[in-house]
Amino acid sequence: MDPTIRHAEERLAHLSEDDMTRMLYEAREKAQRDRISFLKDAWEEGRETGWESGQESAKAEIALHMLQEGMDLRTIARLTGLSPQRVRQLAEPK
């Protein structure tokens, strides 16, 4: 038998002997799984937020180039998906 598996079986047998030890072990394992799940969800949420932010930045940059080329605000809003208000903000001199 593989030494790693044998060690795991021995550890499990030892932990199973005492109810309190087993409960603590199971609670710790659950806490570790919950933490991993939480971190995974947080990472995914951060990734989505970053993606959306990047998309908005790219749209704004394209809209600025379109404004520099003399395109009208309504067309820019329609083509980029930005709101007309956002395109007006971009058109304002800074």
FIPA-517078 format. One record per atom (N, C-alpha, C): x negated, y negated, z negated; atom name; residue in one letter; residue number from 1. Coordinates in Angstrom, 2 decimals, decimal comma. Example, Ala and Ser with C-alpha at 12.3 -4.5 7.8 and 13.67 -1.06 7.14 Angstrom:
2
node X->-13,19&Y->5,69&Z->-7,80&bami->N&tidren->A&nugu->1
node X->-12,30&Y->4,50&Z->-7,80&bami->CA&tidren->A&nugu->1
node X->-13,20&Y->3,30&Z->-7,80&bami->C&tidren->A&nugu->1
node X->-12,85&Y->2,25&Z->-7,08&bami->N&tidren->S&nugu->2
node X->-13,67&Y->1,06&Z->-7,14&bami->CA&tidren->S&nugu->2
node X->-12,90&Y->-0,03&Z->-7,87&bami->C&tidren->S&nugu->2
END
This chain:
94
node X->-0,84&Y->1,17&Z->0,00&bami->N&tidren->M&nugu->1
node X->0,00&Y->0,00&Z->0,00&bami->CA&tidren->M&nugu->1
node X->-0,89&Y->-1,25&Z->0,00&bami->C&tidren->M&nugu->1
node X->-0,43&Y->-2,27&Z->0,67&bami->N&tidren->D&nugu->2
node X->-1,16&Y->-3,54&Z->0,75&bami->CA&tidren->D&nugu->2
node X->-1,34&Y->-4,12&Z->-0,66&bami->C&tidren->D&nugu->2
node X->-2,55&Y->-4,57&Z->-1,01&bami->N&tidren->P&nugu->3
node X->-2,81&Y->-5,09&Z->-2,36&bami->CA&tidren->P&nugu->3
node X->-1,94&Y->-6,30&Z->-2,71&bami->C&tidren->P&nugu->3
node X->-1,64&Y->-7,13&Z->-1,75&bami->N&tidren->T&nugu->4
node X->-0,80&Y->-8,31&Z->-2,02&bami->CA&tidren->T&nugu->4
node X->0,61&Y->-7,89&Z->-2,39&bami->C&tidren->T&nugu->4
node X->1,14&Y->-6,93&Z->-1,66&bami->N&tidren->I&nugu->5
node X->2,49&Y->-6,44&Z->-1,95&bami->CA&tidren->I&nugu->5
node X->2,51&Y->-5,73&Z->-3,30&bami->C&tidren->I&nugu->5
node X->1,48&Y->-4,93&Z->-3,58&bami->N&tidren->R&nugu->6
node X->1,41&Y->-4,23&Z->-4,86&bami->CA&tidren->R&nugu->6
node X->1,40&Y->-5,25&Z->-6,01&bami->C&tidren->R&nugu->6
node X->0,59&Y->-6,31&Z->-5,85&bami->N&tidren->H&nugu->7
node X->0,51&Y->-7,36&Z->-6,88&bami->CA&tidren->H&nugu->7
node X->1,88&Y->-8,02&Z->-7,07&bami->C&tidren->H&nugu->7
node X->2,58&Y->-8,31&Z->-5,98&bami->N&tidren->A&nugu->8
node X->3,90&Y->-8,94&Z->-6,07&bami->CA&tidren->A&nugu->8
node X->4,89&Y->-8,02&Z->-6,78&bami->C&tidren->A&nugu->8
node X->4,84&Y->-6,74&Z->-6,46&bami->N&tidren->E&nugu->9
node X->5,74&Y->-5,78&Z->-7,12&bami->CA&tidren->E&nugu->9
node X->5,44&Y->-5,68&Z->-8,62&bami->C&tidren->E&nugu->9
node X->4,16&Y->-5,66&Z->-8,97&bami->N&tidren->E&nugu->10
node X->3,79&Y->-5,59&Z->-10,39&bami->CA&tidren->E&nugu->10
node X->4,26&Y->-6,85&Z->-11,12&bami->C&tidren->E&nugu->10
node X->4,07&Y->-7,98&Z->-10,48&bami->N&tidren->R&nugu->11
node X->4,50&Y->-9,25&Z->-11,09&bami->CA&tidren->R&nugu->11
node X->6,02&Y->-9,27&Z->-11,28&bami->C&tidren->R&nugu->11
node X->6,74&Y->-8,81&Z->-10,28&bami->N&tidren->L&nugu->12
node X->8,20&Y->-8,76&Z->-10,36&bami->CA&tidren->L&nugu->12
node X->8,64&Y->-7,81&Z->-11,47&bami->C&tidren->L&nugu->12
node X->7,99&Y->-6,68&Z->-11,58&bami->N&tidren->A&nugu->13
node X->8,34&Y->-5,72&Z->-12,64&bami->CA&tidren->A&nugu->13
node X->8,09&Y->-6,35&Z->-14,00&bami->C&tidren->A&nugu->13
node X->6,99&Y->-7,06&Z->-14,15&bami->N&tidren->H&nugu->14
node X->6,67&Y->-7,71&Z->-15,42&bami->CA&tidren->H&nugu->14
node X->7,72&Y->-8,77&Z->-15,76&bami->C&tidren->H&nugu->14
node X->8,07&Y->-9,57&Z->-14,76&bami->N&tidren->L&nugu->15
node X->9,04&Y->-10,64&Z->-15,01&bami->CA&tidren->L&nugu->15
node X->10,43&Y->-10,08&Z->-15,30&bami->C&tidren->L&nugu->15
node X->10,75&Y->-8,95&Z->-14,72&bami->N&tidren->S&nugu->16
node X->12,07&Y->-8,36&Z->-14,91&bami->CA&tidren->S&nugu->16
node X->12,26&Y->-7,76&Z->-16,30&bami->C&tidren->S&nugu->16
node X->11,18&Y->-7,52&Z->-17,01&bami->N&tidren->E&nugu->17
node X->11,27&Y->-6,90&Z->-18,32&bami->CA&tidren->E&nugu->17
node X->11,94&Y->-7,82&Z->-19,34&bami->C&tidren->E&nugu->17
node X->11,73&Y->-9,09&Z->-19,22&bami->N&tidren->D&nugu->18
node X->12,23&Y->-10,05&Z->-20,20&bami->CA&tidren->D&nugu->18
node X->13,25&Y->-10,98&Z->-19,52&bami->C&tidren->D&nugu->18
node X->14,49&Y->-10,98&Z->-20,04&bami->N&tidren->D&nugu->19
node X->15,55&Y->-11,79&Z->-19,43&bami->CA&tidren->D&nugu->19
node X->15,20&Y->-13,28&Z->-19,39&bami->C&tidren->D&nugu->19
node X->14,65&Y->-13,80&Z->-20,48&bami->N&tidren->M&nugu->20
node X->14,33&Y->-15,23&Z->-20,53&bami->CA&tidren->M&nugu->20
node X->13,24&Y->-15,56&Z->-19,52&bami->C&tidren->M&nugu->20
node X->12,22&Y->-14,72&Z->-19,42&bami->N&tidren->T&nugu->21
node X->11,14&Y->-14,95&Z->-18,46&bami->CA&tidren->T&nugu->21
node X->11,69&Y->-14,91&Z->-17,04&bami->C&tidren->T&nugu->21
node X->12,56&Y->-13,95&Z->-16,77&bami->N&tidren->R&nugu->22
node X->13,17&Y->-13,83&Z->-15,45&bami->CA&tidren->R&nugu->22
node X->14,01&Y->-15,06&Z->-15,11&bami->C&tidren->R&nugu->22
node X->14,79&Y->-15,54&Z->-16,07&bami->N&tidren->M&nugu->23
node X->15,61&Y->-16,73&Z->-15,85&bami->CA&tidren->M&nugu->23
node X->14,73&Y->-17,95&Z->-15,56&bami->C&tidren->M&nugu->23
node X->13,65&Y->-18,10&Z->-16,30&bami->N&tidren->L&nugu->24
node X->12,73&Y->-19,22&Z->-16,07&bami->CA&tidren->L&nugu->24
node X->12,08&Y->-19,12&Z->-14,69&bami->C&tidren->L&nugu->24
node X->11,69&Y->-17,91&Z->-14,33&bami->N&tidren->Y&nugu->25
node X->11,08&Y->-17,69&Z->-13,03&bami->CA&tidren->Y&nugu->25
node X->12,06&Y->-18,04&Z->-11,91&bami->C&tidren->Y&nugu->25
node X->13,28&Y->-17,56&Z->-12,02&bami->N&tidren->E&nugu->26
node X->14,29&Y->-17,83&Z->-11,00&bami->CA&tidren->E&nugu->26
node X->14,62&Y->-19,31&Z->-10,92&bami->C&tidren->E&nugu->26
node X->14,66&Y->-19,99&Z->-12,07&bami->N&tidren->A&nugu->27
node X->14,92&Y->-21,43&Z->-12,09&bami->CA&tidren->A&nugu->27
node X->13,78&Y->-22,18&Z->-11,39&bami->C&tidren->A&nugu->27
node X->12,56&Y->-21,75&Z->-11,65&bami->N&tidren->R&nugu->28
node X->11,40&Y->-22,40&Z->-11,01&bami->CA&tidren->R&nugu->28
node X->11,43&Y->-22,17&Z->-9,51&bami->C&tidren->R&nugu->28
node X->11,73&Y->-20,96&Z->-9,09&bami->N&tidren->E&nugu->29
node X->11,81&Y->-20,66&Z->-7,66&bami->CA&tidren->E&nugu->29
node X->12,90&Y->-21,50&Z->-6,99&bami->C&tidren->E&nugu->29
node X->14,05&Y->-21,63&Z->-7,65&bami->N&tidren->K&nugu->30
node X->15,14&Y->-22,43&Z->-7,10&bami->CA&tidren->K&nugu->30
node X->14,72&Y->-23,89&Z->-7,00&bami->C&tidren->K&nugu->30
node X->14,05&Y->-24,40&Z->-8,02&bami->N&tidren->A&nugu->31
node X->13,59&Y->-25,79&Z->-8,01&bami->CA&tidren->A&nugu->31
node X->12,61&Y->-26,01&Z->-6,86&bami->C&tidren->A&nugu->31
node X->11,74&Y->-25,06&Z->-6,61&bami->N&tidren->Q&nugu->32
node X->10,79&Y->-25,19&Z->-5,50&bami->CA&tidren->Q&nugu->32
node X->11,51&Y->-25,19&Z->-4,15&bami->C&tidren->Q&nugu->32
node X->12,50&Y->-24,31&Z->-4,00&bami->N&tidren->R&nugu->33
node X->13,27&Y->-24,28&Z->-2,75&bami->CA&tidren->R&nugu->33
node X->14,04&Y->-25,59&Z->-2,55&bami->C&tidren->R&nugu->33
node X->14,64&Y->-26,10&Z->-3,64&bami->N&tidren->D&nugu->34
node X->15,38&Y->-27,36&Z->-3,56&bami->CA&tidren->D&nugu->34
node X->14,46&Y->-28,51&Z->-3,17&bami->C&tidren->D&nugu->34
node X->13,27&Y->-28,53&Z->-3,75&bami->N&tidren->R&nugu->35
node X->12,30&Y->-29,60&Z->-3,43&bami->CA&tidren->R&nugu->35
node X->11,88&Y->-29,54&Z->-1,97&bami->C&tidren->R&nugu->35
node X->11,61&Y->-28,36&Z->-1,48&bami->N&tidren->I&nugu->36
node X->11,24&Y->-28,19&Z->-0,07&bami->CA&tidren->I&nugu->36
node X->12,38&Y->-28,65&Z->0,84&bami->C&tidren->I&nugu->36
node X->13,58&Y->-28,27&Z->0,49&bami->N&tidren->S&nugu->37
node X->14,75&Y->-28,67&Z->1,27&bami->CA&tidren->S&nugu->37
node X->14,91&Y->-30,19&Z->1,27&bami->C&tidren->S&nugu->37
node X->14,76&Y->-30,80&Z->0,09&bami->N&tidren->F&nugu->38
node X->14,88&Y->-32,26&Z->-0,03&bami->CA&tidren->F&nugu->38
node X->13,82&Y->-32,95&Z->0,82&bami->C&tidren->F&nugu->38
node X->12,58&Y->-32,49&Z->0,75&bami->N&tidren->L&nugu->39
node X->11,50&Y->-33,10&Z->1,53&bami->CA&tidren->L&nugu->39
node X->11,74&Y->-32,94&Z->3,03&bami->C&tidren->L&nugu->39
node X->12,22&Y->-31,78&Z->3,42&bami->N&tidren->K&nugu->40
node X->12,51&Y->-31,55&Z->4,83&bami->CA&tidren->K&nugu->40
node X->13,60&Y->-32,50&Z->5,32&bami->C&tidren->K&nugu->40
node X->14,67&Y->-32,64&Z->4,53&bami->N&tidren->D&nugu->41
node X->15,75&Y->-33,55&Z->4,90&bami->CA&tidren->D&nugu->41
node X->15,27&Y->-35,00&Z->4,95&bami->C&tidren->D&nugu->41
node X->14,46&Y->-35,40&Z->3,98&bami->N&tidren->A&nugu->42
node X->13,93&Y->-36,77&Z->3,95&bami->CA&tidren->A&nugu->42
node X->13,04&Y->-37,02&Z->5,16&bami->C&tidren->A&nugu->42
node X->12,21&Y->-36,05&Z->5,51&bami->N&tidren->W&nugu->43
node X->11,34&Y->-36,20&Z->6,67&bami->CA&tidren->W&nugu->43
node X->12,17&Y->-36,36&Z->7,94&bami->C&tidren->W&nugu->43
node X->13,17&Y->-35,53&Z->8,08&bami->N&tidren->E&nugu->44
node X->14,03&Y->-35,59&Z->9,28&bami->CA&tidren->E&nugu->44
node X->14,76&Y->-36,92&Z->9,36&bami->C&tidren->E&nugu->44
node X->15,27&Y->-37,40&Z->8,23&bami->N&tidren->E&nugu->45
node X->15,95&Y->-38,69&Z->8,21&bami->CA&tidren->E&nugu->45
node X->14,98&Y->-39,82&Z->8,59&bami->C&tidren->E&nugu->45
node X->13,78&Y->-39,78&Z->8,05&bami->N&tidren->G&nugu->46
node X->12,78&Y->-40,78&Z->8,38&bami->CA&tidren->G&nugu->46
node X->12,40&Y->-40,75&Z->9,85&bami->C&tidren->G&nugu->46
node X->12,31&Y->-39,57&Z->10,39&bami->N&tidren->R&nugu->47
node X->11,99&Y->-39,41&Z->11,81&bami->CA&tidren->R&nugu->47
node X->13,08&Y->-40,00&Z->12,68&bami->C&tidren->R&nugu->47
node X->14,34&Y->-39,73&Z->12,33&bami->N&tidren->E&nugu->48
node X->15,46&Y->-40,27&Z->13,10&bami->CA&tidren->E&nugu->48
node X->15,50&Y->-41,79&Z->13,01&bami->C&tidren->E&nugu->48
node X->15,27&Y->-42,31&Z->11,80&bami->N&tidren->T&nugu->49
node X->15,28&Y->-43,76&Z->11,61&bami->CA&tidren->T&nugu->49
node X->14,16&Y->-44,40&Z->12,44&bami->C&tidren->T&nugu->49
node X->12,99&Y->-43,80&Z->12,42&bami->N&tidren->G&nugu->50
node X->11,88&Y->-44,31&Z->13,21&bami->CA&tidren->G&nugu->50
node X->12,16&Y->-44,28&Z->14,69&bami->C&tidren->G&nugu->50
node X->12,79&Y->-43,21&Z->15,15&bami->N&tidren->W&nugu->51
node X->13,14&Y->-43,08&Z->16,56&bami->CA&tidren->W&nugu->51
node X->14,11&Y->-44,19&Z->16,96&bami->C&tidren->W&nugu->51
node X->15,14&Y->-44,39&Z->16,15&bami->N&tidren->E&nugu->52
node X->16,13&Y->-45,42&Z->16,46&bami->CA&tidren->E&nugu->52
node X->15,50&Y->-46,81&Z->16,47&bami->C&tidren->E&nugu->52
node X->14,63&Y->-47,07&Z->15,51&bami->N&tidren->S&nugu->53
node X->13,95&Y->-48,35&Z->15,44&bami->CA&tidren->S&nugu->53
node X->13,07&Y->-48,56&Z->16,67&bami->C&tidren->S&nugu->53
node X->12,39&Y->-47,53&Z->17,08&bami->N&tidren->G&nugu->54
node X->11,55&Y->-47,61&Z->18,28&bami->CA&tidren->G&nugu->54
node X->12,36&Y->-47,87&Z->19,53&bami->C&tidren->G&nugu->54
node X->13,52&Y->-47,25&Z->19,60&bami->N&tidren->Q&nugu->55
node X->14,39&Y->-47,46&Z->20,76&bami->CA&tidren->Q&nugu->55
node X->14,86&Y->-48,91&Z->20,83&bami->C&tidren->Q&nugu->55
node X->15,26&Y->-49,46&Z->19,69&bami->N&tidren->E&nugu->56
node X->15,71&Y->-50,85&Z->19,65&bami->CA&tidren->E&nugu->56
node X->14,59&Y->-51,80&Z->20,02&bami->C&tidren->E&nugu->56
node X->13,38&Y->-51,53&Z->19,54&bami->N&tidren->S&nugu->57
node X->12,23&Y->-52,38&Z->19,89&bami->CA&tidren->S&nugu->57
node X->11,95&Y->-52,33&Z->21,38&bami->C&tidren->S&nugu->57
node X->12,04&Y->-51,15&Z->21,96&bami->N&tidren->A&nugu->58
node X->11,80&Y->-51,00&Z->23,40&bami->CA&tidren->A&nugu->58
node X->12,86&Y->-51,75&Z->24,20&bami->C&tidren->A&nugu->58
node X->14,12&Y->-51,65&Z->23,78&bami->N&tidren->K&nugu->59
node X->15,19&Y->-52,37&Z->24,47&bami->CA&tidren->K&nugu->59
node X->14,96&Y->-53,88&Z->24,41&bami->C&tidren->K&nugu->59
node X->14,56&Y->-54,37&Z->23,24&bami->N&tidren->A&nugu->60
node X->14,32&Y->-55,80&Z->23,07&bami->CA&tidren->A&nugu->60
node X->13,16&Y->-56,25&Z->23,96&bami->C&tidren->A&nugu->60
node X->12,11&Y->-55,45&Z->24,06&bami->N&tidren->E&nugu->61
node X->10,97&Y->-55,81&Z->24,90&bami->CA&tidren->E&nugu->61
node X->11,38&Y->-55,86&Z->26,37&bami->C&tidren->E&nugu->61
node X->12,16&Y->-54,89&Z->26,79&bami->N&tidren->I&nugu->62
node X->12,64&Y->-54,87&Z->28,18&bami->CA&tidren->I&nugu->62
node X->13,53&Y->-56,08&Z->28,43&bami->C&tidren->I&nugu->62
node X->14,41&Y->-56,40&Z->27,48&bami->N&tidren->A&nugu->63
node X->15,29&Y->-57,56&Z->27,64&bami->CA&tidren->A&nugu->63
node X->14,47&Y->-58,84&Z->27,77&bami->C&tidren->A&nugu->63
node X->13,40&Y->-58,96&Z->27,00&bami->N&tidren->L&nugu->64
node X->12,54&Y->-60,15&Z->27,11&bami->CA&tidren->L&nugu->64
node X->11,94&Y->-60,26&Z->28,50&bami->C&tidren->L&nugu->64
node X->11,48&Y->-59,16&Z->29,05&bami->N&tidren->H&nugu->65
node X->10,93&Y->-59,17&Z->30,41&bami->CA&tidren->H&nugu->65
node X->12,02&Y->-59,56&Z->31,42&bami->C&tidren->H&nugu->65
node X->13,21&Y->-59,07&Z->31,22&bami->N&tidren->M&nugu->66
node X->14,32&Y->-59,40&Z->32,12&bami->CA&tidren->M&nugu->66
node X->14,65&Y->-60,89&Z->32,03&bami->C&tidren->M&nugu->66
node X->14,62&Y->-61,42&Z->30,82&bami->N&tidren->L&nugu->67
node X->14,86&Y->-62,86&Z->30,64&bami->CA&tidren->L&nugu->67
node X->13,78&Y->-63,67&Z->31,36&bami->C&tidren->L&nugu->67
node X->12,55&Y->-63,23&Z->31,25&bami->N&tidren->Q&nugu->68
node X->11,43&Y->-63,93&Z->31,90&bami->CA&tidren->Q&nugu->68
node X->11,57&Y->-63,89&Z->33,43&bami->C&tidren->Q&nugu->68
node X->12,24&Y->-62,87&Z->33,92&bami->N&tidren->E&nugu->69
node X->12,47&Y->-62,76&Z->35,37&bami->CA&tidren->E&nugu->69
node X->13,72&Y->-63,53&Z->35,80&bami->C&tidren->E&nugu->69
node X->14,41&Y->-64,16&Z->34,85&bami->N&tidren->G&nugu->70
node X->15,55&Y->-65,01&Z->35,18&bami->CA&tidren->G&nugu->70
node X->16,89&Y->-64,30&Z->35,26&bami->C&tidren->G&nugu->70
node X->16,98&Y->-63,09&Z->34,77&bami->N&tidren->M&nugu->71
node X->18,26&Y->-62,37&Z->34,82&bami->CA&tidren->M&nugu->71
node X->19,23&Y->-63,00&Z->33,83&bami->C&tidren->M&nugu->71
node X->20,53&Y->-62,89&Z->34,14&bami->N&tidren->D&nugu->72
node X->21,52&Y->-63,49&Z->33,25&bami->CA&tidren->D&nugu->72
node X->21,78&Y->-62,60&Z->32,03&bami->C&tidren->D&nugu->72
node X->22,23&Y->-63,25&Z->30,94&bami->N&tidren->L&nugu->73
node X->22,40&Y->-62,57&Z->29,65&bami->CA&tidren->L&nugu->73
node X->23,38&Y->-61,40&Z->29,72&bami->C&tidren->L&nugu->73
node X->24,47&Y->-61,58&Z->30,44&bami->N&tidren->R&nugu->74
node X->25,50&Y->-60,54&Z->30,51&bami->CA&tidren->R&nugu->74
node X->24,94&Y->-59,28&Z->31,18&bami->C&tidren->R&nugu->74
node X->24,20&Y->-59,45&Z->32,24&bami->N&tidren->T&nugu->75
node X->23,61&Y->-58,31&Z->32,95&bami->CA&tidren->T&nugu->75
node X->22,58&Y->-57,60&Z->32,06&bami->C&tidren->T&nugu->75
node X->21,77&Y->-58,38&Z->31,37&bami->N&tidren->I&nugu->76
node X->20,76&Y->-57,80&Z->30,48&bami->CA&tidren->I&nugu->76
node X->21,43&Y->-56,98&Z->29,38&bami->C&tidren->I&nugu->76
node X->22,48&Y->-57,52&Z->28,80&bami->N&tidren->A&nugu->77
node X->23,20&Y->-56,80&Z->27,74&bami->CA&tidren->A&nugu->77
node X->23,77&Y->-55,50&Z->28,28&bami->C&tidren->A&nugu->77
node X->24,34&Y->-55,55&Z->29,46&bami->N&tidren->R&nugu->78
node X->24,95&Y->-54,35&Z->30,05&bami->CA&tidren->R&nugu->78
node X->23,89&Y->-53,29&Z->30,37&bami->C&tidren->R&nugu->78
node X->22,77&Y->-53,71&Z->30,92&bami->N&tidren->L&nugu->79
node X->21,75&Y->-52,75&Z->31,33&bami->CA&tidren->L&nugu->79
node X->20,95&Y->-52,17&Z->30,16&bami->C&tidren->L&nugu->79
node X->20,72&Y->-52,97&Z->29,12&bami->N&tidren->T&nugu->80
node X->19,90&Y->-52,49&Z->28,00&bami->CA&tidren->T&nugu->80
node X->20,73&Y->-51,85&Z->26,89&bami->C&tidren->T&nugu->80
node X->22,01&Y->-52,17&Z->26,85&bami->N&tidren->G&nugu->81
node X->22,84&Y->-51,66&Z->25,75&bami->CA&tidren->G&nugu->81
node X->22,76&Y->-52,53&Z->24,51&bami->C&tidren->G&nugu->81
node X->22,00&Y->-53,64&Z->24,59&bami->N&tidren->L&nugu->82
node X->21,95&Y->-54,58&Z->23,47&bami->CA&tidren->L&nugu->82
node X->23,22&Y->-55,42&Z->23,46&bami->C&tidren->L&nugu->82
node X->23,59&Y->-55,92&Z->22,31&bami->N&tidren->S&nugu->83
node X->24,76&Y->-56,77&Z->22,24&bami->CA&tidren->S&nugu->83
node X->24,45&Y->-58,12&Z->22,89&bami->C&tidren->S&nugu->83
node X->25,46&Y->-58,80&Z->23,42&bami->N&tidren->P&nugu->84
node X->25,21&Y->-60,12&Z->23,99&bami->CA&tidren->P&nugu->84
node X->24,60&Y->-61,09&Z->22,97&bami->C&tidren->P&nugu->84
node X->25,00&Y->-60,95&Z->21,71&bami->N&tidren->Q&nugu->85
node X->24,44&Y->-61,81&Z->20,66&bami->CA&tidren->Q&nugu->85
node X->22,95&Y->-61,57&Z->20,51&bami->C&tidren->Q&nugu->85
node X->22,54&Y->-60,30&Z->20,55&bami->N&tidren->R&nugu->86
node X->21,11&Y->-59,97&Z->20,41&bami->CA&tidren->R&nugu->86
node X->20,31&Y->-60,52&Z->21,59&bami->C&tidren->R&nugu->86
node X->20,88&Y->-60,43&Z->22,78&bami->N&tidren->V&nugu->87
node X->20,18&Y->-60,95&Z->23,96&bami->CA&tidren->V&nugu->87
node X->20,05&Y->-62,47&Z->23,85&bami->C&tidren->V&nugu->87
node X->21,11&Y->-63,16&Z->23,35&bami->N&tidren->R&nugu->88
node X->21,03&Y->-64,60&Z->23,13&bami->CA&tidren->R&nugu->88
node X->19,93&Y->-64,95&Z->22,14&bami->C&tidren->R&nugu->88
node X->19,82&Y->-64,15&Z->21,07&bami->N&tidren->Q&nugu->89
node X->18,77&Y->-64,39&Z->20,09&bami->CA&tidren->Q&nugu->89
node X->17,38&Y->-64,28&Z->20,74&bami->C&tidren->Q&nugu->89
node X->17,23&Y->-63,29&Z->21,58&bami->N&tidren->L&nugu->90
node X->15,94&Y->-63,09&Z->22,26&bami->CA&tidren->L&nugu->90
node X->15,64&Y->-64,24&Z->23,23&bami->C&tidren->L&nugu->90
node X->16,70&Y->-64,83&Z->23,79&bami->N&tidren->A&nugu->91
node X->16,53&Y->-65,92&Z->24,76&bami->CA&tidren->A&nugu->91
node X->16,16&Y->-67,24&Z->24,10&bami->C&tidren->A&nugu->91
node X->16,47&Y->-67,37&Z->22,81&bami->N&tidren->E&nugu->92
node X->16,19&Y->-68,62&Z->22,11&bami->CA&tidren->E&nugu->92
node X->14,69&Y->-68,81&Z->21,96&bami->C&tidren->E&nugu->92
node X->14,20&Y->-70,04&Z->22,23&bami->N&tidren->P&nugu->93
node X->12,77&Y->-70,28&Z->22,04&bami->CA&tidren->P&nugu->93
node X->12,38&Y->-70,18&Z->20,57&bami->C&tidren->P&nugu->93
node X->11,19&Y->-69,73&Z->20,34&bami->N&tidren->K&nugu->94
node X->10,74&Y->-69,54&Z->18,96&bami->CA&tidren->K&nugu->94
node X->9,72&Y->-70,55&Z->18,57&bami->C&tidren->K&nugu->94
END
